[in-house]
């Protein structure tokens, strides 16, 4: 993490965090935030893929709502 990210994480009491942008029609409209308060290894690729698949489902749901 960058120094500012580490400082922010310490203030929040988390050891790791991830911010996954939600992009609809080329615009960032929000994000999915995940964190971990305990120690442990960094999330593996399968975990990151799982989270990004959730973001994809959110984007798909928003697009369907807008078009339907």
MIMAR-283831 format. One record per atom (N, C-alpha, C, O): x, y, z; residue number from 0; residue in one letter. Coordinates in steps of 0.05 Angstrom, whole numbers, plus 5000, padded with zeros to 4 digits. Example, Ala and Ser with C-alpha at 12.3 -4.5 7.8 and 13.67 -1.06 7.14 Angstrom:
<sites>
+------+-------+------+-----+---------+
! east ! north !   up ! num ! residuo !
+------+-------+------+-----+---------+
! 5264 !  4886 ! 5156 !   0 !       a !
! 5246 !  4910 ! 5156 !   0 !       a !
! 5264 !  4934 ! 5156 !   0 !       a !
! 5285 !  4934 ! 5169 !   0 !       a !
! 5257 !  4955 ! 5142 !   1 !       s !
! 5273 !  4979 ! 5143 !   1 !       s !
! 5258 !  5001 ! 5157 !   1 !       s !
! 5268 !  5023 ! 5161 !   1 !       s !
+------+-------+------+-----+---------+
</sites>
This chain:
<sites>
+------+-------+------+-----+---------+
! east ! north !   up ! num ! residuo !
+------+-------+------+-----+---------+
! 5017 !  4976 ! 5000 !   0 !       x !
! 5000 !  5000 ! 5000 !   0 !       x !
! 5018 !  5025 ! 5000 !   0 !       x !
! 5040 !  5025 ! 5010 !   0 !       x !
! 5007 !  5046 ! 4988 !   1 !       x !
! 5020 !  5072 ! 4990 !   1 !       x !
! 5018 !  5082 ! 5019 !   1 !       x !
! 5002 !  5072 ! 5034 !   1 !       x !
! 5034 !  5101 ! 5026 !   2 !       x !
! 5035 !  5112 ! 5053 !   2 !       x !
! 5007 !  5122 ! 5061 !   2 !       x !
! 4998 !  5117 ! 5084 !   2 !       x !
! 4994 !  5137 ! 5043 !   3 !       x !
! 4968 !  5148 ! 5050 !   3 !       x !
! 4947 !  5126 ! 5054 !   3 !       x !
! 4929 !  5127 ! 5071 !   3 !       x !
! 4949 !  5105 ! 5037 !   4 !       x !
! 4931 !  5082 ! 5040 !   4 !       x !
! 4935 !  5067 ! 5066 !   4 !       x !
! 4916 !  5060 ! 5080 !   4 !       x !
! 4960 !  5064 ! 5074 !   5 !       x !
! 4967 !  5051 ! 5099 !   5 !       x !
! 4957 !  5067 ! 5123 !   5 !       x !
! 4946 !  5056 ! 5142 !   5 !       x !
! 4960 !  5093 ! 5121 !   6 !       x !
! 4951 !  5110 ! 5143 !   6 !       x !
! 4920 !  5108 ! 5145 !   6 !       x !
! 4910 !  5106 ! 5168 !   6 !       x !
! 4906 !  5109 ! 5123 !   7 !       x !
! 4877 !  5107 ! 5123 !   7 !       x !
! 4869 !  5080 ! 5134 !   7 !       x !
! 4851 !  5078 ! 5151 !   7 !       x !
! 4882 !  5058 ! 5125 !   8 !       x !
! 4875 !  5031 ! 5135 !   8 !       x !
! 4879 !  5029 ! 5165 !   8 !       x !
! 4862 !  5018 ! 5179 !   8 !       x !
! 4901 !  5041 ! 5175 !   9 !       x !
! 4906 !  5040 ! 5204 !   9 !       x !
! 4884 !  5055 ! 5219 !   9 !       x !
! 4875 !  5046 ! 5240 !   9 !       x !
! 4876 !  5078 ! 5208 !  10 !       x !
! 4854 !  5094 ! 5221 !  10 !       x !
! 4828 !  5078 ! 5222 !  10 !       x !
! 4812 !  5081 ! 5241 !  10 !       x !
! 4823 !  5062 ! 5201 !  11 !       x !
! 4798 !  5046 ! 5200 !  11 !       x !
! 4800 !  5020 ! 5215 !  11 !       x !
! 4780 !  5006 ! 5219 !  11 !       x !
! 4825 !  5013 ! 5223 !  12 !       x !
! 4828 !  4987 ! 5237 !  12 !       x !
! 4828 !  4963 ! 5219 !  12 !       x !
! 4821 !  4941 ! 5228 !  12 !       x !
! 4835 !  4966 ! 5194 !  13 !       x !
! 4836 !  4944 ! 5175 !  13 !       x !
! 4864 !  4939 ! 5166 !  13 !       x !
! 4881 !  4957 ! 5164 !  13 !       x !
! 4870 !  4913 ! 5160 !  14 !       x !
! 4897 !  4906 ! 5151 !  14 !       x !
! 4898 !  4905 ! 5121 !  14 !       x !
! 4920 !  4909 ! 5110 !  14 !       x !
! 4876 !  4900 ! 5108 !  15 !       x !
! 4875 !  4899 ! 5078 !  15 !       x !
! 4848 !  4910 ! 5069 !  15 !       x !
! 4828 !  4907 ! 5083 !  15 !       x !
! 4848 !  4922 ! 5046 !  16 !       x !
! 4823 !  4931 ! 5034 !  16 !       x !
! 4825 !  4931 ! 5004 !  16 !       x !
! 4846 !  4932 ! 4993 !  16 !       x !
! 4802 !  4931 ! 4991 !  17 !       x !
! 4800 !  4932 ! 4962 !  17 !       x !
! 4777 !  4949 ! 4954 !  17 !       x !
! 4756 !  4949 ! 4967 !  17 !       x !
! 4781 !  4965 ! 4933 !  18 !       x !
! 4759 !  4982 ! 4922 !  18 !       x !
! 4756 !  4974 ! 4893 !  18 !       x !
! 4775 !  4976 ! 4877 !  18 !       x !
! 4733 !  4964 ! 4886 !  19 !       x !
! 4727 !  4954 ! 4859 !  19 !       x !
! 4706 !  4972 ! 4846 !  19 !       x !
! 4683 !  4972 ! 4855 !  19 !       x !
! 4714 !  4988 ! 4826 !  20 !       x !
! 4696 !  5007 ! 4814 !  20 !       x !
! 4673 !  4994 ! 4800 !  20 !       x !
! 4676 !  4973 ! 4787 !  20 !       x !
! 4650 !  5007 ! 4801 !  21 !       x !
! 4626 !  4998 ! 4786 !  21 !       x !
! 4624 !  5018 ! 4763 !  21 !       x !
! 4618 !  5042 ! 4767 !  21 !       x !
! 4628 !  5008 ! 4738 !  22 !       x !
! 4628 !  5025 ! 4715 !  22 !       x !
! 4605 !  5018 ! 4697 !  22 !       x !
! 4603 !  4995 ! 4688 !  22 !       x !
! 4587 !  5037 ! 4692 !  23 !       x !
! 4564 !  5033 ! 4674 !  23 !       x !
! 4566 !  5054 ! 4652 !  23 !       x !
! 4568 !  5078 ! 4657 !  23 !       x !
! 4564 !  5045 ! 4627 !  24 !       x !
! 4565 !  5062 ! 4604 !  24 !       x !
! 4590 !  5080 ! 4604 !  24 !       x !
! 4589 !  5104 ! 4597 !  24 !       x !
! 4612 !  5069 ! 4613 !  25 !       x !
! 4637 !  5084 ! 4613 !  25 !       x !
! 4640 !  5103 ! 4636 !  25 !       x !
! 4660 !  5118 ! 4637 !  25 !       x !
! 4622 !  5104 ! 4655 !  26 !       x !
! 4623 !  5123 ! 4678 !  26 !       x !
! 4625 !  5107 ! 4704 !  26 !       x !
! 4610 !  5088 ! 4708 !  26 !       x !
! 4642 !  5116 ! 4722 !  27 !       x !
! 4644 !  5104 ! 4748 !  27 !       x !
! 4620 !  5115 ! 4764 !  27 !       x !
! 4619 !  5139 ! 4769 !  27 !       x !
! 4603 !  5097 ! 4773 !  28 !       x !
! 4579 !  5106 ! 4788 !  28 !       x !
! 4580 !  5098 ! 4817 !  28 !       x !
! 4562 !  5105 ! 4833 !  28 !       x !
! 4600 !  5083 ! 4825 !  29 !       x !
! 4603 !  5074 ! 4852 !  29 !       x !
! 4625 !  5053 ! 4854 !  29 !       x !
! 4642 !  5050 ! 4836 !  29 !       x !
! 4625 !  5039 ! 4876 !  30 !       x !
! 4646 !  5018 ! 4880 !  30 !       x !
! 4636 !  4997 ! 4900 !  30 !       x !
! 4618 !  5002 ! 4915 !  30 !       x !
! 4649 !  4975 ! 4899 !  31 !       x !
! 4646 !  4954 ! 4919 !  31 !       x !
! 4671 !  4954 ! 4936 !  31 !       x !
! 4693 !  4952 ! 4926 !  31 !       x !
! 4667 !  4957 ! 4962 !  32 !       x !
! 4689 !  4960 ! 4980 !  32 !       x !
! 4690 !  4935 ! 4998 !  32 !       x !
! 4670 !  4926 ! 5008 !  32 !       x !
! 4714 !  4923 ! 5001 !  33 !       x !
! 4718 !  4900 ! 5018 !  33 !       x !
! 4742 !  4905 ! 5036 !  33 !       x !
! 4761 !  4918 ! 5028 !  33 !       x !
! 4741 !  4895 ! 5061 !  34 !       x !
! 4764 !  4898 ! 5078 !  34 !       x !
! 4767 !  4873 ! 5096 !  34 !       x !
! 4749 !  4857 ! 5098 !  34 !       x !
! 4790 !  4872 ! 5109 !  35 !       x !
! 4796 !  4851 ! 5128 !  35 !       x !
! 4810 !  4863 ! 5152 !  35 !       x !
! 4828 !  4879 ! 5149 !  35 !       x !
! 4800 !  4856 ! 5175 !  36 !       x !
! 4812 !  4868 ! 5200 !  36 !       x !
! 4834 !  4851 ! 5212 !  36 !       x !
! 4851 !  4861 ! 5226 !  36 !       x !
! 4834 !  4825 ! 5207 !  37 !       x !
! 4854 !  4808 ! 5218 !  37 !       x !
! 4878 !  4804 ! 5200 !  37 !       x !
! 4878 !  4814 ! 5177 !  37 !       x !
! 4898 !  4791 ! 5210 !  38 !       x !
! 4921 !  4786 ! 5193 !  38 !       x !
! 4916 !  4762 ! 5176 !  38 !       x !
! 4899 !  4745 ! 5182 !  38 !       x !
! 4931 !  4759 ! 5155 !  39 !       x !
! 4928 !  4736 ! 5137 !  39 !       x !
! 4940 !  4743 ! 5110 !  39 !       x !
! 4948 !  4765 ! 5105 !  39 !       x !
! 4941 !  4723 ! 5094 !  40 !       x !
! 4953 !  4728 ! 5067 !  40 !       x !
! 4935 !  4745 ! 5050 !  40 !       x !
! 4911 !  4747 ! 5056 !  40 !       x !
! 4946 !  4757 ! 5030 !  41 !       x !
! 4931 !  4773 ! 5012 !  41 !       x !
! 4910 !  4755 ! 4998 !  41 !       x !
! 4916 !  4731 ! 4995 !  41 !       x !
! 4888 !  4766 ! 4990 !  42 !       x !
! 4868 !  4749 ! 4975 !  42 !       x !
! 4881 !  4737 ! 4950 !  42 !       x !
! 4896 !  4749 ! 4936 !  42 !       x !
! 4873 !  4712 ! 4945 !  43 !       x !
! 4884 !  4698 ! 4922 !  43 !       x !
! 4868 !  4707 ! 4897 !  43 !       x !
! 4848 !  4721 ! 4898 !  43 !       x !
! 4877 !  4697 ! 4874 !  44 !       x !
! 4865 !  4705 ! 4849 !  44 !       x !
! 4835 !  4697 ! 4847 !  44 !       x !
! 4819 !  4711 ! 4836 !  44 !       x !
! 4829 !  4673 ! 4858 !  45 !       x !
! 4801 !  4664 ! 4858 !  45 !       x !
! 4783 !  4683 ! 4873 !  45 !       x !
! 4760 !  4688 ! 4865 !  45 !       x !
! 4793 !  4693 ! 4896 !  46 !       x !
! 4777 !  4712 ! 4912 !  46 !       x !
! 4773 !  4738 ! 4897 !  46 !       x !
! 4750 !  4748 ! 4897 !  46 !       x !
! 4793 !  4748 ! 4884 !  47 !       x !
! 4791 !  4773 ! 4869 !  47 !       x !
! 4772 !  4769 ! 4845 !  47 !       x !
! 4756 !  4786 ! 4839 !  47 !       x !
! 4774 !  4746 ! 4832 !  48 !       x !
! 4755 !  4740 ! 4810 !  48 !       x !
! 4727 !  4739 ! 4820 !  48 !       x !
! 4708 !  4748 ! 4806 !  48 !       x !
! 4723 !  4727 ! 4843 !  49 !       x !
! 4696 !  4726 ! 4855 !  49 !       x !
! 4684 !  4754 ! 4860 !  49 !       x !
! 4661 !  4759 ! 4853 !  49 !       x !
! 4700 !  4771 ! 4871 !  50 !       x !
! 4691 !  4798 ! 4877 !  50 !       x !
! 4685 !  4813 ! 4850 !  50 !       x !
! 4665 !  4827 ! 4848 !  50 !       x !
! 4703 !  4810 ! 4831 !  51 !       x !
! 4698 !  4824 ! 4805 !  51 !       x !
! 4673 !  4812 ! 4791 !  51 !       x !
! 4660 !  4826 ! 4777 !  51 !       x !
! 4667 !  4787 ! 4796 !  52 !       x !
! 4643 !  4775 ! 4784 !  52 !       x !
! 4618 !  4787 ! 4797 !  52 !       x !
! 4598 !  4791 ! 4784 !  52 !       x !
! 4620 !  4793 ! 4823 !  53 !       x !
! 4597 !  4807 ! 4836 !  53 !       x !
! 4594 !  4835 ! 4825 !  53 !       x !
! 4571 !  4843 ! 4820 !  53 !       x !
! 4616 !  4849 ! 4821 !  54 !       x !
! 4614 !  4876 ! 4808 !  54 !       x !
! 4601 !  4873 ! 4781 !  54 !       x !
! 4584 !  4890 ! 4774 !  54 !       x !
! 4609 !  4853 ! 4765 !  55 !       x !
! 4597 !  4849 ! 4739 !  55 !       x !
! 4567 !  4845 ! 4740 !  55 !       x !
! 4552 !  4855 ! 4724 !  55 !       x !
! 4558 !  4830 ! 4760 !  56 !       x !
! 4530 !  4825 ! 4764 !  56 !       x !
! 4515 !  4851 ! 4771 !  56 !       x !
! 4493 !  4856 ! 4762 !  56 !       x !
! 4527 !  4867 ! 4788 !  57 !       x !
! 4516 !  4893 ! 4795 !  57 !       x !
! 4513 !  4911 ! 4770 !  57 !       x !
! 4492 !  4923 ! 4765 !  57 !       x !
! 4534 !  4912 ! 4754 !  58 !       x !
! 4534 !  4928 ! 4730 !  58 !       x !
! 4512 !  4918 ! 4711 !  58 !       x !
! 4497 !  4934 ! 4699 !  58 !       x !
! 4510 !  4892 ! 4707 !  59 !       x !
! 4490 !  4880 ! 4690 !  59 !       x !
! 4462 !  4887 ! 4700 !  59 !       x !
! 4445 !  4893 ! 4684 !  59 !       x !
! 4458 !  4885 ! 4726 !  60 !       x !
! 4432 !  4891 ! 4737 !  60 !       x !
! 4424 !  4920 ! 4733 !  60 !       x !
! 4401 !  4927 ! 4727 !  60 !       x !
! 4443 !  4938 ! 4736 !  61 !       x !
! 4438 !  4967 ! 4732 !  61 !       x !
! 4432 !  4972 ! 4702 !  61 !       x !
! 4413 !  4987 ! 4696 !  61 !       x !
! 4447 !  4960 ! 4685 !  62 !       x !
! 4442 !  4964 ! 4656 !  62 !       x !
! 4415 !  4953 ! 4648 !  62 !       x !
! 4401 !  4966 ! 4632 !  62 !       x !
! 4407 !  4930 ! 4659 !  63 !       x !
! 4381 !  4919 ! 4652 !  63 !       x !
! 4358 !  4937 ! 4663 !  63 !       x !
! 4338 !  4941 ! 4649 !  63 !       x !
! 4362 !  4948 ! 4686 !  64 !       x !
! 4342 !  4966 ! 4698 !  64 !       x !
! 4339 !  4991 ! 4681 !  64 !       x !
! 4316 !  5000 ! 4677 !  64 !       x !
! 4361 !  5002 ! 4672 !  65 !       x !
! 4360 !  5026 ! 4656 !  65 !       x !
! 4348 !  5021 ! 4628 !  65 !       x !
! 4335 !  5039 ! 4617 !  65 !       x !
! 4351 !  4997 ! 4617 !  66 !       x !
! 4342 !  4991 ! 4590 !  66 !       x !
! 4314 !  4978 ! 4590 !  66 !       x !
! 4303 !  4974 ! 4569 !  66 !       x !
! 4304 !  4971 ! 4614 !  67 !       x !
! 4280 !  4956 ! 4614 !  67 !       x !
! 4258 !  4969 ! 4628 !  67 !       x !
! 4236 !  4959 ! 4629 !  67 !       x !
+------+-------+------+-----+---------+
</sites>
